Amino acid sequence: MSLAVEPLLPWAQNGSAESACRDETPTTSCRLVWNISHNTDFTRFYSTWLDGPLTTLLLIILTLVVALIVKNIAHRMITRVTLRMAEGTMSERVRERSRTVFEGNPALLTKRRAQRAQTLGSVLRSFASVLIMGTALFSILGSLGLNLAPILASASVIGVAVGFGAQNIVKDILAGLFMLLEDQYGVGDYIDVGSAKGTVEAVTLRVTRMRDVDGIVWYVPNGEIKRVGNESQNWGRAVLDIPVDIHEDTERVKELLQTTADAMAADSPWNDLILEEPAVWGVQAFAADALVIRVVLKTAPGKQGDVARELRERVKRAFDEAGVTVATPAP
């Protein structure tokens, strides 16, 4: 004797998900609708009109959520990596041992590292966003049933056309990226790029903005920079060629120059800007009426001009007191 199972809900009907969904392997959502409703008509209505659109919508939402999560993780990793790259890989012990007064300026270091990290991070984050969201977009278009082959072919043609038309921009961006990665120069450095010379005010991936001694602002595309001389990196050197009369005692003049330079190196604030003991290299050149004696001082980066000007004034006073005659070498 068998007992008939009565449906729990008044609209419930006997049957199976396969028959209600008209499919031997019904989708998960259709099977779930049948298990909840146990109504053949409602399940068939859902299977015919709602199953496909809702499944597609759910897939789109899931794709977007996953893409946003991956993009957020990628952005965090890029920010962390670029900050570490901007700070450099040198150990703290070596950094402290080799640091000069100029390099030890926390405000300048923070500004320069932040500028590098911001520029690099912005580019890499944009690239990651385009890659991740572009992949998600193509996945969504594929789930909508669109044929992606013509779209990819059109994108390839457009990309080639844009690439040919924007070669200089791509060249500038690549040059700027490597320049930042290698830390060739940064904001506050005094550089010479051949076509212009001045203090760097801003560095982007495409152009470098610098201001020369006359106050003129120069915008130099990074791809056009074939060489760059950085006068503000690690240390500098003030080189003075002092011309004296050909009849002056060379040893006496050298001793006077050494004494003057040593006294300057011991005075404040020049003792913080002169990194090593001054050196008198000796006679650099001579002519019929003049001897040129060279004096060199290793300075903090970017301070060569200030040190050289101060030393010239001191040498002039020392020569006047000692009666040494300054000559004008023949051109």
C-alpha positions as a Python dict, from the first residue, in 0.01 Angstrom:
ca = {
    (1, 'M'): (0, 0, 0),
    (2, 'S'): (158, 328, -113),
    (3, 'L'): (87, 672, 21),
    (4, 'A'): (52, 967, -221),
    (5, 'V'): (260, 1269, -132),
    (6, 'E'): (49, 1583, -130),
    (7, 'P'): (216, 1907, -249),
    (8, 'L'): (298, 2146, 32),
    (9, 'L'): (190, 2454, -166),
    (10, 'P'): (-156, 2491, -322),
    (11, 'W'): (-8, 2564, -667),
    (12, 'A'): (255, 2292, -648),
    (13, 'Q'): (244, 2019, -909),
    (14, 'N'): (403, 1680, -947),
    (15, 'G'): (681, 1638, -1200),
    (16, 'S'): (1053, 1701, -1236),
    (17, 'A'): (1286, 1987, -1318),
    (18, 'E'): (1379, 1818, -1648),
    (19, 'S'): (1022, 1807, -1771),
    (20, 'A'): (933, 2154, -1643),
    (21, 'C'): (1246, 2314, -1796),
    (22, 'R'): (1210, 2102, -2114),
    (23, 'D'): (1576, 2011, -2094),
    (24, 'E'): (1751, 1693, -1989),
    (25, 'T'): (2022, 1908, -1827),
    (26, 'P'): (1843, 2217, -1698),
    (27, 'T'): (2039, 2519, -1584),
    (28, 'T'): (2105, 2573, -1217),
    (29, 'S'): (1869, 2868, -1200),
    (30, 'C'): (1585, 2680, -1373),
    (31, 'R'): (1629, 2384, -1141),
    (32, 'L'): (1627, 2623, -845),
    (33, 'V'): (1301, 2782, -965),
    (34, 'W'): (1140, 2440, -995),
    (35, 'N'): (1260, 2333, -651),
    (36, 'I'): (1113, 2646, -499),
    (37, 'S'): (784, 2670, -688),
    (38, 'H'): (708, 2311, -803),
    (39, 'N'): (488, 2476, -1065),
    (40, 'T'): (530, 2361, -1423),
    (41, 'D'): (376, 2666, -1588),
    (42, 'F'): (584, 2916, -1390),
    (43, 'T'): (903, 2713, -1442),
    (44, 'R'): (841, 2695, -1817),
    (45, 'F'): (772, 3068, -1827),
    (46, 'Y'): (1098, 3133, -1644),
    (47, 'S'): (1290, 2894, -1868),
    (48, 'T'): (1153, 3054, -2186),
    (49, 'W'): (1169, 3423, -2103),
    (50, 'L'): (1382, 3486, -1796),
    (51, 'D'): (1646, 3214, -1768),
    (52, 'G'): (1872, 3343, -2047),
    (53, 'P'): (1857, 3717, -1968),
    (54, 'L'): (1893, 3672, -1591),
    (55, 'T'): (2182, 3428, -1634),
    (56, 'T'): (2353, 3670, -1869),
    (57, 'L'): (2290, 3961, -1632),
    (58, 'L'): (2429, 3761, -1340),
    (59, 'L'): (2734, 3669, -1547),
    (60, 'I'): (2789, 4035, -1639),
    (61, 'I'): (2761, 4144, -1276),
    (62, 'L'): (2997, 3869, -1163),
    (63, 'T'): (3248, 3960, -1435),
    (64, 'L'): (3241, 4327, -1338),
    (65, 'V'): (3279, 4249, -969),
    (66, 'V'): (3576, 4020, -1032),
    (67, 'A'): (3734, 4277, -1268),
    (68, 'L'): (3696, 4556, -1010),
    (69, 'I'): (3846, 4339, -736),
    (70, 'V'): (4141, 4240, -957),
    (71, 'K'): (4191, 4603, -1062),
    (72, 'N'): (4190, 4719, -700),
    (73, 'I'): (4446, 4453, -605),
    (74, 'A'): (4662, 4544, -906),
    (75, 'H'): (4650, 4914, -818),
    (76, 'R'): (4755, 4843, -461),
    (77, 'M'): (5045, 4626, -575),
    (78, 'I'): (5157, 4882, -833),
    (79, 'T'): (5148, 5161, -575),
    (80, 'R'): (5354, 4957, -330),
    (81, 'V'): (5608, 4853, -594),
    (82, 'T'): (5649, 5203, -739),
    (83, 'L'): (5701, 5349, -394),
    (84, 'R'): (5975, 5096, -323),
    (85, 'M'): (6130, 5160, -665),
    (86, 'A'): (6123, 5534, -605),
    (87, 'E'): (6297, 5493, -270),
    (88, 'G'): (6565, 5275, -429),
    (89, 'T'): (6706, 4936, -337),
    (90, 'M'): (7018, 5062, -158),
    (91, 'S'): (7047, 4934, 199),
    (92, 'E'): (6998, 5188, 475),
    (93, 'R'): (7354, 5142, 604),
    (94, 'V'): (7506, 5212, 263),
    (95, 'R'): (7261, 5497, 208),
    (96, 'E'): (7364, 5668, 532),
    (97, 'R'): (7734, 5614, 460),
    (98, 'S'): (7719, 5767, 111),
    (99, 'R'): (7462, 6040, 177),
    (100, 'T'): (7568, 6398, 124),
    (101, 'V'): (7418, 6709, 281),
    (102, 'F'): (7212, 6770, -30),
    (103, 'E'): (7088, 6411, -48),
    (104, 'G'): (6997, 6411, 317),
    (105, 'N'): (6737, 6684, 278),
    (106, 'P'): (6416, 6498, 376),
    (107, 'A'): (6182, 6745, 208),
    (108, 'L'): (6368, 6725, -124),
    (109, 'L'): (6395, 6346, -112),
    (110, 'T'): (6028, 6309, -27),
    (111, 'K'): (5922, 6542, -308),
    (112, 'R'): (6140, 6370, -566),
    (113, 'R'): (6041, 6017, -465),
    (114, 'A'): (5675, 6111, -449),
    (115, 'Q'): (5696, 6265, -795),
    (116, 'R'): (5857, 5954, -942),
    (117, 'A'): (5618, 5719, -768),
    (118, 'Q'): (5315, 5926, -871),
    (119, 'T'): (5414, 5934, -1238),
    (120, 'L'): (5513, 5569, -1262),
    (121, 'G'): (5215, 5455, -1059),
    (122, 'S'): (4973, 5660, -1268),
    (123, 'V'): (5095, 5507, -1593),
    (124, 'L'): (5108, 5151, -1465),
    (125, 'R'): (4768, 5179, -1300),
    (126, 'S'): (4617, 5316, -1620),
    (127, 'F'): (4770, 5031, -1819),
    (128, 'A'): (4643, 4775, -1569),
    (129, 'S'): (4294, 4928, -1572),
    (130, 'V'): (4275, 4923, -1952),
    (131, 'L'): (4398, 4564, -1965),
    (132, 'I'): (4169, 4430, -1691),
    (133, 'M'): (3856, 4622, -1785),
    (134, 'G'): (3914, 4559, -2155),
    (135, 'T'): (3935, 4186, -2090),
    (136, 'A'): (3615, 4206, -1884),
    (137, 'L'): (3442, 4402, -2160),
    (138, 'F'): (3528, 4145, -2426),
    (139, 'S'): (3414, 3868, -2193),
    (140, 'I'): (3080, 4045, -2144),
    (141, 'L'): (3038, 4099, -2520),
    (142, 'G'): (3109, 3731, -2575),
    (143, 'S'): (2848, 3630, -2318),
    (144, 'L'): (2595, 3851, -2503),
    (145, 'G'): (2653, 3644, -2813),
    (146, 'L'): (2837, 3904, -3019),
    (147, 'N'): (3094, 3795, -3275),
    (148, 'L'): (3422, 3938, -3149),
    (149, 'A'): (3632, 3858, -3457),
    (150, 'P'): (3530, 4172, -3656),
    (151, 'I'): (3573, 4389, -3346),
    (152, 'L'): (3923, 4256, -3281),
    (153, 'A'): (4017, 4299, -3646),
    (154, 'S'): (3892, 4660, -3647),
    (155, 'A'): (4075, 4733, -3321),
    (156, 'S'): (4396, 4595, -3469),
    (157, 'V'): (4367, 4814, -3778),
    (158, 'I'): (4288, 5123, -3568),
    (159, 'G'): (4577, 5042, -3334),
    (160, 'V'): (4821, 5019, -3624),
    (161, 'A'): (4696, 5348, -3768),
    (162, 'V'): (4719, 5526, -3434),
    (163, 'G'): (5064, 5375, -3378),
    (164, 'F'): (5194, 5517, -3706),
    (165, 'G'): (5038, 5855, -3639),
    (166, 'A'): (5160, 5879, -3279),
    (167, 'Q'): (5515, 5749, -3312),
    (168, 'N'): (5665, 6059, -3152),
    (169, 'I'): (5425, 6043, -2858),
    (170, 'V'): (5505, 5674, -2800),
    (171, 'K'): (5875, 5756, -2827),
    (172, 'D'): (5842, 6037, -2571),
    (173, 'I'): (5647, 5816, -2330),
    (174, 'L'): (5893, 5526, -2351),
    (175, 'A'): (6188, 5762, -2302),
    (176, 'G'): (6017, 5925, -2005),
    (177, 'L'): (5935, 5588, -1850),
    (178, 'F'): (6295, 5467, -1866),
    (179, 'M'): (6420, 5805, -1747),
    (180, 'L'): (6203, 5779, -1436),
    (181, 'L'): (6291, 5415, -1376),
    (182, 'E'): (6664, 5493, -1396),
    (183, 'D'): (6626, 5815, -1193),
    (184, 'Q'): (6834, 6014, -1443),
    (185, 'Y'): (6700, 6342, -1305),
    (186, 'G'): (6409, 6476, -1104),
    (187, 'V'): (6239, 6790, -980),
    (188, 'G'): (6496, 7036, -845),
    (189, 'D'): (6791, 6904, -1048),
    (190, 'Y'): (6994, 7138, -1265),
    (191, 'I'): (7040, 6966, -1600),
    (192, 'D'): (7180, 7033, -1946),
    (193, 'V'): (6999, 6859, -2233),
    (194, 'G'): (7190, 7032, -2511),
    (195, 'S'): (6905, 7241, -2646),
    (196, 'A'): (6825, 7387, -2301),
    (197, 'K'): (6981, 7415, -1958),
    (198, 'G'): (6808, 7492, -1630),
    (199, 'T'): (6634, 7368, -1316),
    (200, 'V'): (6377, 7093, -1359),
    (201, 'E'): (6033, 7205, -1244),
    (202, 'A'): (5822, 6908, -1356),
    (203, 'V'): (5875, 6569, -1516),
    (204, 'T'): (5601, 6379, -1696),
    (205, 'L'): (5616, 6079, -1923),
    (206, 'R'): (5599, 6301, -2232),
    (207, 'V'): (5784, 6624, -2153),
    (208, 'T'): (6034, 6773, -1910),
    (209, 'R'): (5970, 7129, -1795),
    (210, 'M'): (6273, 7331, -1693),
    (211, 'R'): (6351, 7696, -1617),
    (212, 'D'): (6683, 7852, -1716),
    (213, 'V'): (6881, 8122, -1538),
    (214, 'D'): (6695, 8396, -1729),
    (215, 'G'): (6359, 8266, -1607),
    (216, 'I'): (6257, 8118, -1942),
    (217, 'V'): (6053, 7797, -1913),
    (218, 'W'): (6150, 7523, -2157),
    (219, 'Y'): (5932, 7226, -2250),
    (220, 'V'): (6151, 6949, -2390),
    (221, 'P'): (5993, 6626, -2524),
    (222, 'N'): (6160, 6331, -2357),
    (223, 'G'): (6206, 6151, -2687),
    (224, 'E'): (6412, 6445, -2819),
    (225, 'I'): (6666, 6427, -2536),
    (226, 'K'): (6971, 6248, -2677),
    (227, 'R'): (7197, 6324, -2382),
    (228, 'V'): (7153, 6485, -2045),
    (229, 'G'): (7405, 6626, -1800),
    (230, 'N'): (7288, 6633, -1438),
    (231, 'E'): (7476, 6884, -1223),
    (232, 'S'): (7274, 6800, -911),
    (233, 'Q'): (7330, 6428, -864),
    (234, 'N'): (7532, 6292, -570),
    (235, 'W'): (7808, 6560, -576),
    (236, 'G'): (7955, 6840, -785),
    (237, 'R'): (8294, 7000, -841),
    (238, 'A'): (8384, 7367, -851),
    (239, 'V'): (8679, 7419, -1088),
    (240, 'L'): (8857, 7755, -1084),
    (241, 'D'): (9135, 7850, -1325),
    (242, 'I'): (9319, 8144, -1167),
    (243, 'P'): (9541, 8346, -1406),
    (244, 'V'): (9842, 8519, -1251),
    (245, 'D'): (10136, 8710, -1393),
    (246, 'I'): (10398, 8493, -1558),
    (247, 'H'): (10668, 8629, -1324),
    (248, 'E'): (10487, 8528, -1001),
    (249, 'D'): (10637, 8260, -780),
    (250, 'T'): (10430, 7948, -862),
    (251, 'E'): (10485, 7777, -527),
    (252, 'R'): (10392, 8092, -338),
    (253, 'V'): (10072, 8135, -538),
    (254, 'K'): (9977, 7768, -493),
    (255, 'E'): (10033, 7793, -117),
    (256, 'L'): (9823, 8109, -102),
    (257, 'L'): (9540, 7945, -297),
    (258, 'Q'): (9550, 7635, -77),
    (259, 'T'): (9539, 7841, 241),
    (260, 'T'): (9248, 8050, 112),
    (261, 'A'): (9049, 7744, 2),
    (262, 'D'): (9115, 7560, 329),
    (263, 'A'): (8998, 7860, 532),
    (264, 'M'): (8679, 7876, 330),
    (265, 'A'): (8616, 7502, 376),
    (266, 'A'): (8640, 7550, 753),
    (267, 'D'): (8396, 7841, 769),
    (268, 'S'): (8019, 7810, 806),
    (269, 'P'): (7807, 7748, 600),
    (270, 'W'): (8066, 7644, 341),
    (271, 'N'): (8190, 7357, 559),
    (272, 'D'): (7856, 7184, 494),
    (273, 'L'): (7876, 7240, 119),
    (274, 'I'): (8242, 7145, 62),
    (275, 'L'): (8260, 6767, 94),
    (276, 'E'): (8638, 6712, 70),
    (277, 'E'): (8958, 6900, 137),
    (278, 'P'): (9023, 7153, -145),
    (279, 'A'): (9303, 7069, -387),
    (280, 'V'): (9534, 7290, -590),
    (281, 'W'): (9618, 7092, -900),
    (282, 'G'): (9888, 7330, -1016),
    (283, 'V'): (9964, 7502, -1343),
    (284, 'Q'): (9692, 7423, -1594),
    (285, 'A'): (9826, 7639, -1878),
    (286, 'F'): (10068, 7924, -1943),
    (287, 'A'): (10126, 8186, -2209),
    (288, 'A'): (10368, 8468, -2271),
    (289, 'D'): (10217, 8687, -2000),
    (290, 'A'): (10015, 8458, -1769),
    (291, 'L'): (10009, 8136, -1570),
    (292, 'V'): (9678, 7955, -1511),
    (293, 'I'): (9662, 7764, -1182),
    (294, 'R'): (9369, 7530, -1121),
    (295, 'V'): (9187, 7490, -788),
    (296, 'V'): (8913, 7227, -741),
    (297, 'L'): (8662, 7171, -462),
    (298, 'K'): (8420, 6881, -430),
    (299, 'T'): (8082, 7023, -336),
    (300, 'A'): (7728, 6922, -259),
    (301, 'P'): (7533, 6875, -584),
    (302, 'G'): (7410, 7195, -742),
    (303, 'K'): (7629, 7414, -519),
    (304, 'Q'): (7930, 7446, -752),
    (305, 'G'): (7838, 7798, -861),
    (306, 'D'): (7790, 7932, -508),
    (307, 'V'): (8118, 7783, -388),
    (308, 'A'): (8311, 7906, -693),
    (309, 'R'): (8180, 8264, -657),
    (310, 'E'): (8271, 8280, -290),
    (311, 'L'): (8618, 8140, -350),
    (312, 'R'): (8685, 8393, -628),
    (313, 'E'): (8604, 8678, -389),
    (314, 'R'): (8834, 8536, -121),
    (315, 'V'): (9115, 8476, -370),
    (316, 'K'): (9084, 8836, -491),
    (317, 'R'): (9119, 8969, -135),
    (318, 'A'): (9409, 8733, -61),
    (319, 'F'): (9591, 8836, -379),
    (320, 'D'): (9544, 9206, -298),
    (321, 'E'): (9688, 9156, 52),
    (322, 'A'): (9981, 8950, -77),
    (323, 'G'): (10050, 9173, -376),
    (324, 'V'): (9994, 8900, -634),
    (325, 'T'): (9911, 9031, -981),
    (326, 'V'): (9618, 8877, -1163),
    (327, 'A'): (9681, 8848, -1537),
    (328, 'T'): (9461, 8815, -1841),
    (329, 'P'): (9573, 8511, -2042),
    (330, 'A'): (9602, 8554, -2416),
    (331, 'P'): (9298, 8422, -2607),
}
